[in-house]
Amino acid sequence: MLYKEQRSLELVDSDLRNSCDLSKVVQSIHIGLLCVQELPEDRPSMSTVVLMLSNEGVLPQAKHPGFFTGRNTLKAENSVSSNTANNGFKRGKFRARVFSPGSSNGRYLGIWYKKIPIRTIVWVANRQSPIKDSSGSLMINSTGNLVLSNETNTVFWSANSIKTAQEPVLHLLDSGNLVMKDGNADNYLWQSFDYPSDTLLPGMKLGWDLRTRLNRRLISWKSPDDPSPGELSTGIELDAYPQGLMWKGGKKYFRGGPWNGLRFSGAPELKNNPVFEFKFVANRDEVYYMYELLNESVITRLVVNETASARQRYVWVEADTSWKLYASVPRDYCDTYGLCGANGVCVISDSPVCRCLEGFRPKVAESWNSMDWSQGCVREERLECAGKHDFVKFSGLKLPDATYSWVNRSMNLRECREACSKNCSCVAYTNSDISGRGNGCVHWFGDLVDIRQFADDGQDLYIRMPSSNKGENEEDGFNDVSHREDLGLPLLDLATVIHATENFSVKKKLGEGGFGPVYKVWQLWTEGRPLELIDSFSDDVLVRPEVMRCIHVGLLCVQQNADDRPNMSTVVLMLNGESTLPLPKQPGFLIDMVPSETCSLSSKNASCSINDFTITTMEGR
């Protein structure tokens, strides 16, 4: 205390002051305090001490001493003080005491790992109210509340018990949880795990206690020297479909997405692993995420890092005596919240990474083309409530922001679709839980925001579209992502097809393309007799209008000019809709026929497709 107040010479007896070099005395006191600093890595080696004593160089400022006795239990009217004994809780895996971070002169009550040489703070009590002098006392006062104060009894932090205790006792558990109990009772009157700082330890809950409206979330330190709350935070947003989020400066920064029964929708990497197991609980009382260690010898922590603008998981590697980064989010550019705007999708393998969902176009083309995607996309064709609608299935996605959503956990997928189709405001739906065979229902309303495509382990999303939508904005690399939901289109079994084609007889064969033989779907069409393709055996089991539509669409798919052929997403729209189809032109791979008038060999149209074939005869030598 005298050193902090620059009164070190008061330690020297007045009778000795005239017989010694006072500057050397002050230097010796300074070096002595350096040798007893709390952390071993801060203490000078013996050779360094000799050098310090033998020269007059500037010495580093001494940090708080670390040779005080400690305990892991505090009873009422006892205290953990800094200016007298500075008792702390030191037993077990963690220690709790007053400390000064980095170069800060402020003093805080904190908890950190006991056996890790690099002091790693996992919890701070008085984050916004540092003690400015060398004093500091933690005690359970006469009312049973936990109080951190200084020698003038100024209160810098307090924690209130949920009820009055007869024998309040404070314990530091091996989990790192500082708890207050009533004697030997099992229930906690207060616990530090309910008020996390920037770190999530095993067994801590990230999320809500709905009974008390307690919101447990992590908030970053402002800097390594300042544990006061920074701009970065992470927690669970209480929507109808709860989702994991990170905020920066109060704005959404990264969205892990809603819990889908297996993991957060935007975290496909969250899988079974050898380090920890995890769970998500959502019921009437609580909504939270938690992880537990699979091996108690492993030390891992989840922390929000202001400097890195990331939420990071670290694992302690004893052999290297260092923390190793295990995982970090945001992972890449596509993890930026809402990067592609409303109704846009981010594909990290594309350049540029943003595109509109099929059936949508950029709202402001000029901005979009200059890589300003903030205004997003709008529908190519307006969605009229009275019109006919379909649902297009998009696969491999991170589900949209669930702020405007509705959930029913008892519906199946077909019931979910029916409910969405009856509500004109519902723009998309999917299963709320994809574990097992999938169950539950979630609807989205308004714009679809913050969607990204994953190469693996993404989810299906069914988006409402006008029946006449052709999907002309489909691009290479995304056409395999969207397709029409199977809502009961007619299926022909192999026996029926064999019978209708007379066991794939050459008499029925019209031509052959890249996907196999094409049977006689053209002469009968031009003669107005396409239904003669249906065998009388199958006539009673098929719906004629649906068969006519399938034949019609099939002929559109084999037109000679490639520009005339519909793409796959348009095909599924045609098959499931009732809109008027264009007349098909002559097929492009007929045998023994001249090219059609739509594409001659002398044509300048570069999109013509010419299908050649060769026949090789095998002869013996």
C-alpha positions as CSV (number, residue, x, y, z in Angstrom):
1,M,0.0,0.0,0.0
2,L,2.8,2.4,0.8
3,Y,4.4,1.6,-2.5
4,K,1.2,2.4,-4.4
5,E,1.0,5.7,-2.5
6,Q,4.7,6.5,-3.2
7,R,5.5,6.4,0.5
8,S,7.9,3.5,0.5
9,L,10.5,5.3,2.6
10,E,8.1,5.2,5.6
11,L,9.2,1.6,5.9
12,V,12.8,2.8,6.8
13,D,13.5,3.5,10.5
14,S,14.3,7.2,11.1
15,D,17.6,6.2,12.8
16,L,18.8,4.6,9.6
17,R,17.9,7.2,7.1
18,N,21.1,9.2,7.6
19,S,23.4,6.2,7.2
20,C,22.1,4.7,3.9
21,D,21.5,5.7,0.3
22,L,17.7,6.2,0.3
23,S,17.5,5.8,-3.5
24,K,19.1,2.4,-3.2
25,V,16.5,1.5,-0.4
26,V,13.6,2.5,-2.7
27,Q,15.2,0.5,-5.5
28,S,15.5,-2.6,-3.2
29,I,11.9,-2.3,-2.1
30,H,10.8,-2.0,-5.7
31,I,12.7,-5.0,-6.8
32,G,11.4,-7.0,-3.8
33,L,7.8,-6.3,-4.9
34,L,8.6,-7.4,-8.4
35,C,9.8,-10.7,-7.0
36,V,6.5,-11.4,-5.3
37,Q,4.1,-10.5,-8.0
38,E,1.1,-12.8,-8.3
39,L,1.9,-14.4,-11.7
40,P,5.2,-16.3,-11.9
41,E,5.8,-15.1,-15.5
42,D,5.8,-11.5,-14.2
43,R,8.5,-12.2,-11.6
44,P,12.2,-11.5,-12.6
45,S,14.8,-14.4,-12.6
46,M,17.6,-14.3,-10.1
47,S,20.1,-13.1,-12.8
48,T,17.7,-10.3,-13.7
49,V,17.4,-9.3,-10.0
50,V,21.2,-9.1,-9.8
51,L,21.3,-6.8,-12.9
52,M,18.5,-4.7,-11.5
53,L,20.4,-4.2,-8.2
54,S,23.7,-3.3,-9.9
55,N,22.4,-0.6,-12.3
56,E,20.2,2.4,-12.3
57,G,17.9,1.5,-15.2
58,V,14.1,2.2,-15.1
59,L,12.3,-0.7,-13.4
60,P,8.9,-1.9,-14.5
61,Q,5.9,-1.1,-12.3
62,A,5.2,-3.8,-9.7
63,K,1.9,-5.6,-9.9
64,H,-0.2,-6.9,-7.0
65,P,1.6,-9.4,-4.7
66,G,0.4,-13.0,-4.9
67,F,1.5,-14.6,-1.6
68,F,-1.7,-14.4,0.4
69,T,-3.5,-17.3,2.0
70,G,-6.9,-18.4,0.6
71,R,-10.0,-20.5,0.9
72,N,-12.9,-21.6,-1.2
73,T,-15.7,-20.8,1.2
74,L,-16.8,-17.5,2.6
75,K,-19.4,-17.2,5.4
76,A,-21.5,-14.3,6.5
77,E,-19.6,-11.3,7.9
78,N,-16.3,-12.8,6.7
79,S,-14.5,-11.1,3.9
80,V,-12.1,-11.5,1.0
81,S,-10.0,-8.4,1.3
82,S,-7.0,-6.9,-0.6
83,N,-5.5,-4.4,1.8
84,T,-5.1,-6.7,4.8
85,A,-5.0,-10.3,3.7
86,N,-6.4,-10.3,0.2
87,N,-7.9,-13.7,0.8
88,G,-9.2,-15.5,-2.3
89,F,-10.8,-18.7,-3.2
90,K,-7.8,-20.8,-4.5
91,R,-8.8,-24.5,-4.1
92,G,-10.0,-26.7,-6.9
93,K,-9.6,-25.8,-10.6
94,F,-10.3,-22.1,-10.3
95,R,-9.3,-19.1,-8.2
96,A,-11.3,-16.0,-7.4
97,R,-9.8,-12.8,-6.2
98,V,-9.2,-9.1,-6.8
99,F,-6.8,-8.4,-9.8
100,S,-5.7,-5.7,-12.2
101,P,-5.8,-6.6,-15.9
102,G,-2.9,-5.8,-18.1
103,S,-1.6,-2.3,-17.6
104,S,-4.8,-1.1,-15.9
105,N,-4.6,0.5,-12.4
106,G,-8.3,-0.5,-11.9
107,R,-9.0,-3.5,-9.6
108,Y,-11.7,-6.1,-10.2
109,L,-13.0,-9.2,-8.6
110,G,-12.4,-12.0,-11.1
111,I,-12.3,-15.8,-11.6
112,W,-9.6,-17.6,-13.6
113,Y,-8.0,-21.0,-14.1
114,K,-5.7,-22.0,-11.2
115,K,-3.3,-24.3,-13.0
116,I,-2.9,-22.5,-16.3
117,P,0.2,-20.3,-16.3
118,I,-1.3,-17.8,-18.6
119,R,-3.9,-16.0,-16.5
120,T,-7.1,-16.3,-18.4
121,I,-10.0,-14.5,-16.8
122,V,-13.4,-16.2,-17.2
123,W,-15.6,-13.9,-15.1
124,V,-15.5,-10.4,-13.7
125,A,-17.9,-9.0,-11.1
126,N,-17.4,-5.2,-11.1
127,R,-16.9,-4.8,-14.9
128,Q,-18.1,-1.2,-15.0
129,S,-17.0,-0.1,-11.6
130,P,-13.2,-0.7,-11.0
131,I,-11.8,-0.1,-7.6
132,K,-9.4,2.8,-7.9
133,D,-7.2,2.3,-4.8
134,S,-5.3,-0.7,-3.4
135,S,-8.1,-1.7,-1.1
136,G,-11.0,-4.1,-1.8
137,S,-13.2,-6.4,0.3
138,L,-15.7,-9.1,-0.7
139,M,-18.2,-10.0,2.0
140,I,-21.6,-11.4,2.7
141,N,-23.3,-8.6,4.7
142,S,-25.8,-8.7,7.5
143,T,-28.7,-8.8,5.0
144,G,-27.3,-11.9,3.3
145,N,-26.2,-10.1,0.1
146,L,-22.7,-10.3,-1.5
147,V,-20.9,-7.0,-1.5
148,L,-17.6,-5.7,-3.0
149,S,-16.4,-2.5,-1.4
150,N,-13.3,-0.6,-0.4
151,E,-11.9,0.6,2.9
152,T,-14.3,3.6,3.0
153,N,-17.2,1.2,2.5
154,T,-18.0,2.5,-1.0
155,V,-19.9,-0.3,-2.8
156,F,-18.5,-1.1,-6.3
157,W,-20.6,-4.2,-6.9
158,S,-23.3,-6.3,-5.1
159,A,-25.3,-9.4,-5.8
160,N,-28.7,-9.9,-4.2
161,S,-29.9,-13.3,-2.9
162,I,-33.2,-14.5,-4.3
163,K,-34.4,-15.0,-0.7
164,T,-33.2,-14.4,2.8
165,A,-30.8,-17.0,4.1
166,Q,-30.3,-18.2,7.6
167,E,-26.7,-19.2,7.1
168,P,-25.5,-17.7,3.8
169,V,-22.3,-19.3,2.5
170,L,-20.3,-18.5,-0.7
171,H,-18.5,-21.4,-2.6
172,L,-16.3,-21.5,-5.6
173,L,-17.1,-24.7,-7.4
174,D,-14.8,-26.8,-9.6
175,S,-16.9,-25.7,-12.6
176,G,-15.8,-22.1,-12.0
177,N,-19.3,-21.2,-10.7
178,L,-19.3,-18.8,-7.7
179,V,-22.4,-19.7,-5.8
180,M,-24.2,-18.6,-2.6
181,K,-26.2,-21.1,-0.7
182,D,-28.1,-21.3,2.6
183,G,-25.9,-23.6,4.7
184,N,-25.8,-27.1,3.2
185,A,-28.9,-26.6,1.0
186,D,-28.7,-27.7,-2.6
187,N,-30.4,-24.7,-4.1
188,Y,-28.4,-21.6,-5.1
189,L,-29.5,-18.2,-3.8
190,W,-27.2,-16.6,-6.4
191,Q,-24.6,-17.9,-8.9
192,S,-22.1,-16.2,-11.2
193,F,-23.1,-18.6,-14.1
194,D,-26.4,-16.6,-14.3
195,Y,-24.4,-13.4,-15.0
196,P,-21.7,-14.3,-17.5
197,S,-19.0,-11.9,-18.7
198,D,-17.3,-12.8,-22.1
199,T,-16.8,-16.5,-21.5
200,L,-19.1,-19.6,-21.7
201,L,-17.7,-22.4,-19.6
202,P,-19.0,-26.1,-19.6
203,G,-22.3,-26.3,-17.8
204,M,-23.2,-22.6,-18.3
205,K,-26.5,-21.7,-19.9
206,L,-26.5,-19.3,-22.8
207,G,-30.1,-18.0,-23.1
208,W,-33.2,-17.3,-21.1
209,D,-34.9,-18.2,-17.9
210,L,-38.5,-17.3,-18.9
211,R,-39.8,-17.5,-15.3
212,T,-37.6,-14.6,-14.2
213,R,-36.9,-13.0,-17.6
214,L,-33.2,-13.5,-17.0
215,N,-31.2,-13.2,-20.2
216,R,-27.8,-14.9,-20.0
217,R,-25.6,-13.6,-22.8
218,L,-21.9,-13.0,-23.4
219,I,-20.5,-9.5,-23.8
220,S,-16.9,-8.9,-24.9
221,W,-14.2,-7.0,-22.9
222,K,-13.6,-3.5,-24.3
223,S,-9.9,-4.3,-24.5
224,P,-7.4,-6.7,-22.9
225,D,-6.8,-4.0,-20.3
226,D,-10.4,-3.1,-19.8
227,P,-13.1,-5.7,-18.9
228,S,-16.0,-3.2,-19.2
229,P,-18.6,-4.3,-21.7
230,G,-17.5,-3.9,-25.4
231,E,-19.6,-3.7,-28.6
232,L,-19.7,-7.5,-29.3
233,S,-22.2,-9.8,-27.7
234,T,-23.8,-13.2,-28.3
235,G,-27.0,-14.9,-27.1
236,I,-30.4,-16.4,-28.0
237,E,-33.0,-14.2,-29.6
238,L,-36.5,-15.1,-28.4
239,D,-38.5,-15.3,-31.6
240,A,-41.2,-17.8,-32.3
241,Y,-38.4,-19.9,-33.7
242,P,-35.5,-19.0,-31.3
243,Q,-32.1,-18.4,-33.0
244,G,-28.5,-17.8,-32.0
245,L,-27.2,-14.3,-32.8
246,M,-24.2,-12.0,-32.4
247,W,-24.6,-8.3,-32.1
248,K,-22.1,-5.6,-32.8
249,G,-22.9,-2.1,-31.6
250,G,-26.5,-3.1,-31.1
251,K,-26.9,-4.3,-34.6
252,K,-27.1,-7.9,-35.8
253,Y,-23.6,-9.0,-36.9
254,F,-23.7,-12.8,-37.3
255,R,-26.7,-15.2,-37.1
256,G,-26.2,-18.8,-36.2
257,G,-29.8,-19.4,-37.2
258,P,-32.6,-21.3,-35.4
259,W,-32.1,-24.6,-33.7
260,N,-33.3,-27.4,-36.1
261,G,-33.2,-30.3,-33.7
262,L,-29.6,-31.2,-34.6
263,R,-27.7,-27.9,-34.5
264,F,-28.1,-24.2,-35.3
265,S,-29.2,-23.9,-39.0
266,G,-26.2,-21.7,-39.8
267,A,-23.7,-23.9,-38.1
268,P,-23.3,-27.1,-40.1
269,E,-19.9,-27.7,-38.5
270,L,-21.6,-28.1,-35.0
271,K,-21.4,-31.9,-35.0
272,N,-20.5,-34.7,-32.6
273,N,-16.9,-34.3,-31.6
274,P,-14.4,-35.8,-29.1
275,V,-14.2,-32.6,-27.0
276,F,-17.7,-31.7,-25.9
277,E,-21.4,-32.5,-26.3
278,F,-24.1,-29.9,-26.7
279,K,-27.8,-29.4,-26.3
280,F,-30.5,-26.8,-26.9
281,V,-33.5,-26.6,-24.5
282,A,-36.7,-24.7,-25.4
283,N,-39.8,-25.1,-23.2
284,R,-42.2,-22.9,-21.2
285,D,-39.5,-22.3,-18.5
286,E,-36.2,-21.9,-20.4
287,V,-34.6,-21.4,-23.8
288,Y,-30.9,-22.0,-23.7
289,Y,-27.8,-23.6,-25.3
290,M,-25.3,-25.5,-23.2
291,Y,-22.2,-27.7,-23.7
292,E,-20.6,-30.3,-21.4
293,L,-17.1,-31.8,-21.5
294,L,-16.8,-35.4,-22.7
295,N,-13.4,-35.7,-21.0
296,E,-12.8,-33.8,-17.7
297,S,-9.1,-33.5,-18.4
298,V,-9.9,-31.2,-21.4
299,I,-10.1,-27.5,-20.8
300,T,-12.1,-25.5,-23.4
301,R,-13.9,-22.2,-23.3
302,L,-16.1,-20.2,-25.7
303,V,-15.4,-16.4,-25.7
304,V,-16.5,-13.3,-27.5
305,N,-13.4,-11.4,-28.6
306,E,-13.8,-7.7,-29.3
307,T,-10.3,-7.4,-30.9
308,A,-11.0,-10.2,-33.4
309,S,-14.7,-9.3,-33.8
310,A,-15.4,-13.0,-33.4
311,R,-16.9,-15.7,-31.1
312,Q,-14.1,-18.2,-30.6
313,R,-13.7,-21.6,-29.0
314,Y,-10.3,-22.4,-27.5
315,V,-8.8,-25.6,-26.2
316,W,-5.8,-25.6,-23.8
317,V,-2.9,-27.7,-25.1
318,E,-0.7,-28.6,-22.2
319,A,2.2,-29.8,-24.4
320,D,2.5,-26.3,-26.0
321,T,1.3,-24.5,-22.8
322,S,-1.0,-22.4,-25.0
323,W,-4.6,-21.9,-26.1
324,K,-5.3,-23.3,-29.5
325,L,-8.2,-22.0,-31.6
326,Y,-10.7,-24.8,-32.2
327,A,-13.5,-22.8,-34.1
328,S,-14.4,-19.2,-34.8
329,V,-17.4,-17.3,-36.3
330,P,-18.0,-15.4,-38.5
331,R,-16.2,-17.9,-40.7
332,D,-16.2,-16.0,-44.0
333,Y,-17.8,-13.1,-46.0
334,C,-21.1,-15.0,-46.3
335,D,-21.5,-15.0,-42.5
336,T,-21.9,-11.2,-42.6
337,Y,-25.5,-10.7,-41.5
338,G,-27.9,-9.8,-44.3
339,L,-25.0,-9.3,-46.8
340,C,-27.1,-10.1,-49.9
341,G,-30.1,-8.1,-48.7
342,A,-33.8,-9.3,-48.8
343,N,-34.4,-12.4,-50.9
344,G,-30.8,-12.8,-51.8
345,V,-28.6,-15.8,-51.2
346,C,-24.8,-15.9,-50.5
347,V,-22.7,-18.6,-52.2
348,I,-19.1,-18.3,-50.9
349,S,-17.8,-20.2,-53.9
350,D,-19.3,-17.7,-56.4
351,S,-17.8,-14.5,-57.6
352,P,-19.5,-12.2,-56.7
353,V,-20.9,-14.1,-53.7
354,C,-24.4,-12.7,-53.9
355,R,-27.3,-13.7,-56.2
356,C,-31.0,-13.4,-56.1
357,L,-33.2,-16.4,-55.2
358,E,-34.7,-18.0,-58.3
359,G,-37.8,-16.1,-59.2
360,F,-36.4,-12.8,-57.9
361,R,-34.4,-10.0,-59.5
362,P,-32.2,-7.2,-58.1
363,K,-34.3,-4.4,-56.7
364,V,-31.8,-1.8,-58.0
365,A,-29.8,-3.4,-60.9
366,E,-27.2,-0.6,-61.0
367,S,-26.3,-0.9,-57.3
368,W,-26.4,-4.7,-57.5
369,N,-24.0,-4.8,-60.4
370,S,-21.6,-2.6,-58.5
371,M,-21.6,-5.1,-55.6
372,D,-23.9,-3.1,-53.3
373,W,-26.4,-5.8,-52.4
374,S,-27.9,-4.0,-49.4
375,Q,-31.2,-3.3,-51.2
376,G,-31.7,-7.0,-52.0
377,C,-34.1,-8.6,-54.5
378,V,-37.7,-8.4,-55.4
379,R,-40.0,-10.8,-57.1
380,E,-39.9,-11.0,-60.9
381,E,-43.7,-11.6,-60.9
382,R,-45.9,-10.0,-58.3
383,L,-47.4,-12.5,-55.9
384,E,-51.2,-12.0,-56.1
385,C,-53.2,-13.3,-53.2
386,A,-56.0,-14.5,-55.5
387,G,-53.7,-16.1,-58.0
388,K,-52.5,-19.7,-58.2
389,H,-49.3,-20.4,-56.2
390,D,-46.8,-23.2,-56.0
391,F,-43.9,-23.8,-53.6
392,V,-40.3,-24.2,-54.9
393,K,-38.0,-26.4,-52.9
394,F,-34.5,-24.9,-52.2
395,S,-32.0,-27.2,-50.7
396,G,-28.6,-26.8,-48.8
397,L,-29.5,-23.5,-47.2
398,K,-29.1,-21.7,-43.9
399,L,-32.7,-20.8,-43.0
400,P,-33.8,-17.1,-43.1
401,D,-33.9,-14.8,-40.2
402,A,-36.8,-16.0,-38.0
403,T,-37.7,-12.7,-36.5
404,Y,-41.1,-12.8,-38.4
405,S,-42.0,-16.5,-38.1
406,W,-44.6,-18.8,-36.8
407,V,-44.1,-22.3,-35.4
408,N,-46.3,-25.3,-34.8
409,R,-44.3,-28.3,-33.4
410,S,-47.0,-30.9,-34.0
411,M,-47.6,-30.5,-37.7
412,N,-46.0,-32.6,-40.4
413,L,-44.6,-31.1,-43.6
414,R,-47.7,-31.6,-45.7
415,E,-49.9,-30.0,-43.0
416,C,-47.3,-27.2,-42.8
417,R,-47.7,-26.6,-46.6
418,E,-51.4,-26.6,-46.5
419,A,-51.5,-24.1,-43.6
420,C,-49.0,-21.9,-45.5
421,S,-51.0,-22.1,-48.8
422,K,-54.1,-20.9,-47.0
423,N,-52.4,-17.8,-45.5
424,C,-51.5,-15.4,-48.3
425,S,-48.9,-13.7,-46.0
426,C,-46.9,-16.9,-45.6
427,V,-44.0,-16.7,-48.1
428,A,-42.1,-19.9,-47.1
429,Y,-42.2,-22.9,-44.9
430,T,-40.2,-26.0,-43.7
431,N,-39.8,-28.5,-40.9
432,S,-38.9,-26.9,-37.6
433,D,-37.1,-30.0,-36.5
434,I,-35.0,-32.1,-39.0
435,S,-33.9,-34.8,-36.5
436,G,-35.2,-38.3,-37.4
437,R,-37.6,-38.1,-40.4
438,G,-38.4,-34.4,-39.7
439,N,-41.4,-32.9,-37.9
440,G,-42.8,-29.6,-36.8
441,C,-43.7,-26.6,-39.0
442,V,-42.3,-23.1,-39.3
443,H,-43.7,-20.3,-41.6
444,W,-42.0,-17.1,-42.7
445,F,-43.6,-13.7,-43.4
446,G,-42.2,-10.8,-45.3
447,D,-38.8,-10.7,-46.9
448,L,-36.4,-13.6,-46.5
449,V,-33.2,-12.3,-45.1
450,D,-29.7,-13.7,-44.4
451,I,-29.8,-16.8,-46.4
452,R,-26.6,-18.6,-47.5
453,Q,-25.9,-21.8,-49.4
454,F,-23.8,-24.6,-47.9
455,A,-22.0,-27.3,-49.8
456,D,-23.1,-29.8,-47.1
457,D,-25.6,-30.2,-44.4
458,G,-27.9,-27.3,-45.3
459,Q,-31.6,-27.4,-45.0
460,D,-34.7,-27.4,-47.3
461,L,-36.8,-24.3,-47.6
462,Y,-40.1,-24.2,-49.6
463,I,-40.8,-20.7,-51.1
464,R,-44.1,-19.6,-52.5
465,M,-44.1,-18.7,-56.2
466,P,-46.7,-17.7,-58.8
467,S,-47.7,-20.8,-60.8
468,S,-46.6,-19.1,-64.0
469,N,-43.1,-18.2,-62.7
470,K,-40.5,-19.5,-65.1
471,G,-37.4,-19.1,-63.0
472,E,-35.5,-17.2,-65.7
473,N,-32.9,-15.9,-63.2
474,E,-31.5,-19.3,-62.6
475,E,-27.7,-19.4,-62.9
476,D,-25.2,-22.1,-63.3
477,G,-24.2,-23.5,-60.0
478,F,-27.5,-22.8,-58.3
479,N,-29.9,-24.7,-60.6
480,D,-29.2,-27.9,-58.6
481,V,-30.4,-26.1,-55.5
482,S,-34.0,-25.4,-56.3
483,H,-36.6,-27.7,-57.6
484,R,-40.4,-28.2,-57.4
485,E,-41.6,-29.8,-54.2
486,D,-43.1,-33.3,-54.8
487,L,-46.8,-32.7,-54.2
488,G,-48.3,-35.7,-55.8
489,L,-47.3,-35.6,-59.5
490,P,-48.3,-38.8,-61.4
491,L,-45.7,-41.5,-61.2
492,L,-45.4,-44.3,-63.6
493,D,-44.0,-47.6,-62.4
494,L,-41.7,-49.6,-64.6
495,A,-44.3,-52.2,-65.5
496,T,-46.6,-49.5,-66.9
497,V,-43.8,-48.0,-68.9
498,I,-42.8,-51.4,-70.3
499,H,-46.3,-52.1,-71.3
500,A,-46.9,-48.7,-72.9
501,T,-43.7,-49.0,-75.0
502,E,-44.3,-52.6,-75.9
503,N,-41.2,-53.6,-73.9
504,F,-39.3,-50.6,-75.3
505,S,-39.9,-51.8,-78.9
506,V,-38.0,-50.1,-81.7
507,K,-41.4,-49.6,-83.4
508,K,-42.2,-47.0,-80.7
509,K,-38.8,-45.4,-80.8
510,L,-38.5,-41.9,-82.3
511,G,-34.9,-41.0,-81.5
512,E,-32.2,-41.1,-78.9
513,G,-30.6,-38.3,-76.8
514,G,-28.2,-38.0,-74.0
515,F,-30.7,-39.5,-71.5
516,G,-31.7,-42.5,-73.7
517,P,-34.3,-43.4,-76.3
518,V,-37.2,-41.0,-77.2
519,Y,-40.4,-42.8,-78.2
520,K,-43.1,-41.8,-80.6
521,V,-44.1,-38.4,-78.3
522,W,-44.0,-36.2,-82.0
523,Q,-46.1,-37.7,-85.1
524,L,-49.1,-38.4,-82.9
525,W,-48.8,-34.9,-81.4
526,T,-48.8,-33.1,-84.7
527,E,-51.8,-35.3,-85.7
528,G,-53.7,-34.4,-82.6
529,R,-53.6,-38.0,-81.3
530,P,-51.1,-38.0,-78.4
531,L,-53.4,-40.0,-76.1
532,E,-53.0,-43.0,-78.4
533,L,-49.6,-43.4,-76.7
534,I,-51.6,-44.6,-73.7
535,D,-52.2,-48.3,-73.6
536,S,-55.7,-49.4,-72.8
537,F,-54.3,-51.3,-69.9
538,S,-53.2,-48.0,-68.3
539,D,-56.1,-45.8,-69.4
540,D,-58.1,-46.3,-66.2
541,V,-55.3,-45.6,-63.8
542,L,-54.1,-42.3,-65.3
543,V,-55.5,-38.8,-65.4
544,R,-55.6,-37.8,-69.1
545,P,-55.0,-34.0,-68.6
546,E,-52.0,-34.8,-66.5
547,V,-50.7,-37.3,-69.1
548,M,-51.3,-34.7,-71.9
549,R,-49.3,-32.1,-69.9
550,C,-46.4,-34.5,-69.3
551,I,-46.2,-35.3,-73.1
552,H,-46.4,-31.6,-73.9
553,V,-43.6,-30.7,-71.4
554,G,-41.5,-33.6,-72.7
555,L,-41.7,-32.3,-76.3
556,L,-40.7,-28.8,-75.1
557,C,-37.6,-30.4,-73.5
558,V,-36.4,-31.9,-76.8
559,Q,-36.9,-29.0,-79.1
560,Q,-34.0,-28.6,-81.6
561,N,-33.1,-25.0,-80.6
562,A,-31.5,-25.0,-77.2
563,D,-32.9,-21.6,-76.4
564,D,-36.4,-23.0,-76.8
565,R,-36.0,-25.7,-74.2
566,P,-37.1,-24.9,-70.6
567,N,-34.6,-25.3,-67.8
568,M,-35.2,-27.9,-65.0
569,S,-36.8,-25.5,-62.5
570,T,-39.2,-24.3,-65.2
571,V,-40.0,-27.9,-66.1
572,V,-41.1,-28.7,-62.5
573,L,-43.2,-25.5,-62.5
574,M,-44.9,-26.6,-65.7
575,L,-45.6,-30.1,-64.4
576,N,-47.2,-28.9,-61.2
577,G,-49.0,-25.8,-62.5
578,E,-52.0,-25.2,-64.7
579,S,-50.8,-22.3,-66.8
580,T,-50.9,-22.4,-70.6
581,L,-47.8,-24.0,-72.2
582,P,-46.2,-22.8,-75.4
583,L,-46.5,-25.0,-78.5
584,P,-43.5,-27.4,-78.9
585,K,-41.3,-27.1,-82.0
586,Q,-39.8,-30.1,-83.8
587,P,-37.5,-32.3,-81.7
588,G,-33.8,-31.9,-82.2
589,F,-32.5,-35.4,-82.4
590,L,-34.7,-37.2,-85.0
591,I,-33.2,-40.1,-87.0
592,D,-33.2,-39.9,-90.8
593,M,-34.7,-36.4,-90.9
594,V,-33.4,-33.1,-92.1
595,P,-32.8,-30.3,-89.6
596,S,-35.9,-28.3,-88.9
597,E,-36.6,-24.8,-90.1
598,T,-35.8,-23.5,-86.6
599,C,-32.1,-24.2,-87.0
600,S,-30.3,-24.7,-90.2
601,L,-26.6,-25.6,-90.6
602,S,-26.0,-22.2,-92.1
603,S,-27.7,-20.4,-89.3
604,K,-25.8,-17.8,-87.4
605,N,-27.6,-18.8,-84.2
606,A,-24.8,-20.1,-82.0
607,S,-27.3,-21.8,-79.6
608,C,-28.4,-24.5,-82.0
609,S,-27.6,-28.0,-80.8
610,I,-26.6,-30.6,-83.5
611,N,-26.7,-34.2,-82.3
612,D,-24.4,-36.5,-84.3
613,F,-23.8,-40.1,-83.7
614,T,-21.6,-42.8,-85.1
615,I,-21.9,-46.6,-85.4
616,T,-18.9,-48.8,-85.0
617,T,-19.0,-52.3,-86.4
618,M,-16.9,-54.9,-84.6
619,E,-15.3,-57.5,-87.0
620,G,-12.9,-60.3,-86.2
621,R,-9.4,-60.2,-87.7
